[in-house]
Amino acid sequence: MISSKQPGIFFRGLGQIMLQQSALAGVLFLVGVFGNSVPMATGGILGTLAGMAAGRLLRVPAADIAAGLYGFNGALVGMALPAFLAPGWAVFMLIVAGSALSSLLMATVRRWLGWLPAYTAPFVLSTWLMLAAAAALALPPALGDGLPLRPGWVAAVLRGLGQVMFQDSALAGLIFLAGLAVHSWRAAAWALAGSLCGLLCALLLGFPADLASAGLFGFNGALAGIALGLRPGSRLLLPLAGIVLSTLLLRAFQLAGLPALTAPFVLASWAVLALQFLWRRAGRGAG
């Protein structure tokens, strides 16, 4: 039976894609995706539901499900697979399987990492496995027209926000920004700063301009900005370091020919938090 609180839990799962425990943010995120890609929005809905169902079957804490922590990785799996693969029943089956797996990985990663946040690591691992399965099944790739060079770096910053949910759209990015702002203006500010810094870093280092204009060097930075900039007691250097490192890691994934997804954000944030932890520990030891 679906309780009266279920819709709120569902939309909080979508809100957690950008680290917001907010049903209203989740509603706006879904609106932004629907306006740009119905298949990805459908996959996101299916992935969220599958992730929540798997969380219940795994008997994870009810408070974690209510906070949306077992919905957002599944939502991202559901949006990512249609970005890489042509629509079909096999893809929707992979979405269900991958989203359920992401909840299992979420429970496992949260148990193993302890004080380190899991972020979107379960989504990344699950999607890599589903893409490997799709390759083994010889599923056709999604049709695309490439990434044409588009003028306007303001739009590129917004597309960086849109690319968090695989939307190559400045309008979708603007709607996502509104979703952040209704819950936390600081989260919105850090997301903008992260996307802008990622773009500037890419341009200064001579990374491909077509990829930069499509926002592909902004979305990991936007997530790193939110994750590290909103931590209690965080200083400016920490989120900036995470943003720059995530941009460099994204380029490394590109050069290696691997789908980066949000792995650069996760790895950069973990590295910054680990260094902060070691620095504080060394300071206490010296005292």
N, C-alpha and C positions, 0 to 999 in steps of 0.2 A: 504494500500500500504506500502511496506517495503522500507524505505529510504536507501540511500547509506551509512548512518551512522549506520544502524541497526546491521550489523555484529560486529562493534566495541563495541556497547552497549552490545550485547550478550556476547562477550568474557570478557568485563569488569565485567559483572555479575558473571562470573566464577572466575575472578581474585579476586573479593571481598570476596570469600570464605576464603582467607588468608589475608584479609584486604588490598589488593592491587588494586588500581584503574588503572589497566593496562590490555589492551587487549592481549598483548603478554604473560603476565603471565597467563592469562586465557587460551590461546591456549596451553601452555605447561602443565597446570593443566589437561586439557581435554585429551591431549596425554598420560599423566601418567595414568589416569583412564582407557582409552581405552586399553592400553597395558596390563592391569591386569584384567579388567572385562568389557566386552561389555555390559551386562545388566545394570550395574551401570552407565556406560558412557551414554547409551541411556536414562536412567532415569534422569541423570543430564541434558541432553539436553532438554528433555521434561519439566522438572521442571523449568529450566531457562526461557523457552519460556512462560510457563503458568504463572510464577510469573511476568514476564514483561507485559503480556497481562492484568493480573489482576490490575497491577499498573496503566496502562493506563485507564482501566475502572473506577478505583477509583479516577482518575484525581489528582494523586499526582504530585508534582512539576516535570516538565520535566527534570530539572537539576538532580534531584535525580535518575530518570530512566536512564539518560545518564551516570551517574556515576556508574551504575551497582547495586545500592542499592536495587532494586526490582528484582534482578535476583539470588543473591547468596543463599538466604534462600530457594528459590524454588529448586535450583540446589542441595542443600544438602538434601532436602526432597527426591528428585528423586534418589539420590545415596543411601540414608539410607534405604528406604523401600525394595529395592532388596537385601540389606544385611541381612534383617530380614525375608523376605517373599519369597517363591518360585515364580518364574516369572509366569505371567498370566495377562489376560485382567483386572481382578479386581484390581490387583496391580497397573497397569498403570492408571486406573481410580482414585485410591487413590492418586497416584502421582500428577495428574492434580488437584484434589480437595485440597490436602494438600499444594501444591505449591501456588495455588490461595489464600488459607486461610493464608499462611505465609505472603503474601503481605498485606492482610488486617490487620494482626497482626503487621506487620512492621509499617504501617501507624499509627496504634493505639498506639503502644509502643513509637514511636518517638514523638507522641503528648503528651503522659503522662509523659515520663521520663525527657523531657526537656534537661538538660545539660548532662545527662548520655547517652552514646551510646547504641543503641539497640543490637549491636553485632549479635549473632546468636540466641537470645532468641525466635524470631518468628519461626525459624526452629525447635527448641526444642519443643515448645508448640504444633506446628502443627503436628510434627511427633508423639509425644505422643498420640495425638487424633487419628491420622490415624492408629497407632498400636492398639489402643483400638477398633477402628472400625473393623480392621482385625480380632481381637480376637472374636468380636461379630459375624462376618461372618464366623468364623472357617476356615480362609484361612490357607493353609499349610505353615509351616516355611521353610526358606531356608535350603537347604542341606549343611552340612559342616562336615569337618573331625576333628573338634576340633582345639585346639591351641597347636600343638606339641612344645616341648622345642627345641629351635634352638640355636646353638652356635653363638657367635659373638655379642658383645655389641655395636660395631660400627654399624653393620647392624640393631640392635635394635633401635638405635637413629634415623636412617633413616626411619625405619618402623614407628616410632613415628610420623614422618612427613606424611608418607603415610596414617596413620590412621585418619588424619584430614578429609580425603575423603573416609574413610572406606576401604582403600587398605592395606592389610597385605602383603606389598611388599617393600623391601628396594630399589628396582629399581624405583618404583613409587615415593617413598620418595625423591630419588635423583633428579628425574625430577621435582618434586614440588620445591625442593631447588633451582634448576636452574631457575624455573619460578619466584621465589622470587628475586633471585640475579639479573636477567635482569632488574628488576624495582628498587630494593633497596638492596644493599649489607648489610645494617644495618638490614633490615627485615630478610634477610637470616641468618645473624649471631644470631639474637635474637631467631629465630625459632629453630636453632640448639641448642643454649644454653637452651632454654625452654625444648626441648625434652630430652637433656642430664640431666638437673637438675631433671626433673620428673622421669627419669629412676634411677638416683642415690638415690633420695629420697625413691623410692619404694624399692630398694635393701637394703638400710640402715634400713628401717622399717620392713623388712621381708615380704613384700607383695609377692604374688605368682610369682615365677620366670617365669612360662610359659607365664603369662600375660605380665610380664615385657619384655620378649624377643620378644613378638609379637608387642611391641610398644604401648600397651594400656595405659601405664602411662606417655606417652610422648606427645600425641597430644594436650591435653588441656593445658599442659605447654607451648608447642610451640606457640599456639594461644595467651596465656596470655603474653608470652615474646614479641611477635610482638605488641600486643595492648598496653601494658604498657611501654615497652622499647622505643618505638618510640614517645611517647608523649613529647611535648616540655617541657624542664626543668625537665624531669623525672630523678630521681636519681636511682642508682643501687639497693637500698633496695626495692623500690616499685615493679619493675617487678619480683625480686626474691621472694618477699612475695606472689605475685599473683601466681607464678609458683608452689611454695610449697603448698599454700592453694588449688589450683586447683587439685593437686595430692591427697591431703587428702580428698577432697570432692569426687573425683572419687572413691576412695576406699569405702567411706561411701555409695555411690550409689550402688556399687557392693555388699556390705554386706546386703543392704536392698533389693537386688534383682530387682533393677529398671534400665532401660536403661538410662545411664547417658548422652549419646550423648555428646554435648558440653556444657551442663549445668554447669559443674564444672568451665570451663573457664569463662562463663558469670557471675556466682555468685561470683567467686573469684575476677574478674576484677571490678565488681560493688562495692564489699566490700572495695577493696584497694582505688578506686577512691573516695568513700564516706568518708573513713577515712582521705584521703589526703585533701578533701574539708573541713572537720570538723577541721582538724589540722590548716589549713591556716586561717579559720574563727576565731578559738580561738586565733591564733597569732595576727590577726588584732584587735581582741577585747582587748587583753592584752596591745597592743600598744596604 
